[in-house]
Amino acid sequence: MSISTSVLSELLQALPTLRPQIYFKASLTALSHAMEDQVLAATMEQPLVIASFQRERFYRQEAHRYQRLAQRSNQIYVLSAPETDFANSSEYYEKIAFEHDDALSQEWHLVVIAQNYATCLVCRESLGSLAKNQQLRDINPSLDMDTARRFEGIWTAERGVSLKAAEFLLDRILAYRPELADKIQQARQRFGIGENKSETKIQQLNEYACDIDTDPFVQRLVTYLQASQYKLHKAYRSIAAQARKERLVNTISTAIRRSLDPHEILQVATQELGENMEASRCLIYRAQETDAKAVIEHEFLSPGVSTVMGKTWLLENNLLFREVVLQSEGIYVIDTQTDARITSSQELAKLVKQYGIRSWLMEPVFYQGRLLGIVELHYCNETSHDWHAGDFDLVEAIATQVGVALIQAEAYANLEDLNKQLEALDRTRSNLIAITGHELRTPLSTIQVCLESLASEPDMPPELQQVMLDTALADSERMRKLIQDFLTLSNLESGRVEWHPESLSLQECVDLSLSRIRTRFASENLPKITTQLAKSLPLVKADGDWLVEVLAKLIDNACKFTPTDGQITIKGERNRKKMVEVTVADTGRGIETHLLEIVFDRFYQEEGALRRTTGGTGLGLAICRQIVNGWGGEIWAKSNGKNQGSQFHFTIPIIEGSQEQKPLKVKSK
């Protein structure tokens, strides 16, 4: 059966002077336990106890207490709506099951009646509170809203109110379980429930009992108030920790959005994390799984703590680092003085002693399974640090943000490099079109004019015919060299060149290159060329054909940009890196300082593709760089600026202990 009438409504209607108040479930729990403890602590005769628990799950939490109460009285009644195995029963005490749609399913009741005292708690749960709590649970299922449930009702120690509440509840029990009529009648007669009394008697019944020991009741209330305060403090602390975490993560996120500079992002993260965690020292450094060491570039320090900025952090034999890499998760050391990982490692023990580390946390910075760096927190106090679970979550959250920042910065840097490469490629394409168009069109036009003249003028004087033929041959050779340079650079850049290193005499290579230059400029006046090779210069190890090619191109380049009254000097000497350094210097046009690097780019020409006064494709120096890099050397340019001359340097590996001059055989290019 189901009864829709509220016990609280009946009580307020019967006693209109009562004023209901609002209670939270936590308060009702404290009051209920205090009332139950009063029964357990009392030494007088057996009281009447009636408790309504709304749902069976709430009853199950208190079942053991009511078994103890049943040892003090045979008048114990417990009401609840069944959920699993709660049913009408008389074991230990009387159990009364009611339907889920009964009004009692929304109410909380506890009535205690004895000869010398009485208390009652009659409350009904707020429907608005039920709806609001359900909404909050839907938003966040992890929230514990049970203690925040609100009830409206009466809690009093007035005997008259308690007797009236007991009367209504016993009527309900009798309706649910008629077989208890005799037992309920005994309770009514014993405690005077439902009897008509004179006005004087009612006034006496409404007086508070004062001849009982209230200490257990008070102690229980104090205990629950303290527990509630502790829970409240814990909740505030949790909220503050969550706010701190969100604020810190937002700070790092803002830094990431504001800048793509990894140095700036890591510095902000180090400072903010160190301050929020109240660490003695906070470090964030770049590291990969295979790294043997790392340099500390970002650090937060508390006052009085020694710095490790700029120090090299050894990782190869660092047991903590290896454990982080192996487990792919953070680790912490509560006390470095007793931790076996520290005491068993001389390197870690030395590090701990040198920098006063007492507690140590190490969190990896991962992105998609790739280790990017490490976050470390050091506590250098005399006592070990008290870690909390929230600390690890916070550090892990920051490490995640740092990982995202590093990847973004890396992607941005790669994008910048790609943009530069695309710009260079676009310049190369433009130069290629301009240069090939100019360099091919001009000799082709000349060759075409000469051949048409020879074909259309059969009576042309022999001397003029020879001039036409020489001009056509010269321009065809110019075209051949252009195509040859294209093919040579393409083969060098693609790695299709086979190197044949051998022991060579630099002097012979210089002589062969000069012979080639003089043959080419046989009809022109060249600047003065002098050779200054150090005495007893050791043999060099290189491919002879390509070494002569480099020398010839550098000398040819110097001849183009040096007036006939100028001077070209070829020097060779041994440097400190077991290499021979060759210098081709001239007194010609010179190079501006900001152009010294890009002169080795493909198709670079100082005057532009269509405005230059000297021939060439702009591939010569690019070819030289590829050749020199091929044998493991370096090439670079120096100049004091415009019209100050220039010097081109390159290095060649030497053969140690060899002074023998081996004859050189070089193929003609």
HELIX and SHEET records of a PDB file:
HELIX    1   1 VAL A    7  ALA A   14  1                                   8    
HELIX    2   2 LYS A   25  ALA A   41  1                                  17    
HELIX    3   3 GLU A   56  ARG A   60  1                                   5    
HELIX    4   4 ALA A   63  ALA A   70  1                                   8    
HELIX    5   5 ALA A  103  GLN A  106  5                                   4    
HELIX    6   6 LEU A  127  ILE A  139  1                                  13    
HELIX    7   7 ASP A  146  ALA A  148  5                                   3    
HELIX    8   8 ARG A  159  TYR A  176  1                                  18    
HELIX    9   9 PRO A  178  LEU A  180  5                                   3    
HELIX   10  10 ALA A  181  PHE A  191  1                                  11    
HELIX   11  11 GLU A  199  ASN A  206  1                                   8    
HELIX   12  12 ASP A  215  ARG A  258  1                                  44    
HELIX   13  13 PRO A  262  ASN A  276  1                                  15    
HELIX   14  14 LEU A  319  GLN A  327  1                                   9    
HELIX   15  15 ALA A  340  THR A  343  1                                   4    
HELIX   16  16 GLN A  346  TYR A  355  1                                  10    
HELIX   17  17 ALA A  389  SER A  456  1                                  68    
HELIX   18  18 PRO A  462  SER A  494  1                                  33    
HELIX   19  19 LEU A  506  ARG A  520  1                                  15    
HELIX   20  20 GLY A  544  LYS A  560  1                                  17    
HELIX   21  21 THR A  593  LEU A  595  5                                   3    
HELIX   22  22 ILE A  598  PHE A  600  5                                   3    
HELIX   23  23 GLY A  620  GLY A  630  1                                  11    
SHEET    1   A 7 GLN A  21  PHE A  24  0                                        
SHEET    2   A 7 ARG A 150  THR A 156 -1                                        
SHEET    3   A 7 ALA A 118  GLU A 125 -1                                        
SHEET    4   A 7 GLU A 107  ILE A 113 -1                                        
SHEET    5   A 7 LEU A  48  ARG A  55 -1                                        
SHEET    6   A 7 GLN A  75  ALA A  81  1                                        
SHEET    7   A 7 GLU A  94  ALA A  97  1                                        
SHEET    1   B 5 GLU A 299  LEU A 301  0                                        
SHEET    2   B 5 ARG A 281  ARG A 286 -1                                        
SHEET    3   B 5 ARG A 370  TYR A 379 -1                                        
SHEET    4   B 5 SER A 359  TYR A 367 -1                                        
SHEET    5   B 5 ILE A 331  VAL A 333 -1                                        
SHEET    1   C 2 LYS A 293  VAL A 295  0                                        
SHEET    2   C 2 THR A 312  LEU A 314 -1                                        
SHEET    1   D 2 GLU A 502  LEU A 504  0                                        
SHEET    2   D 2 VAL A 540  ALA A 542 -1                                        
SHEET    1   E 5 LYS A 528  LEU A 533  0                                        
SHEET    2   E 5 GLN A 567  ARG A 574  1                                        
SHEET    3   E 5 MET A 579  ASP A 586 -1                                        
SHEET    4   E 5 SER A 646  PRO A 653 -1                                        
SHEET    5   E 5 ILE A 635  SER A 639 -1                                        
END                                                                             
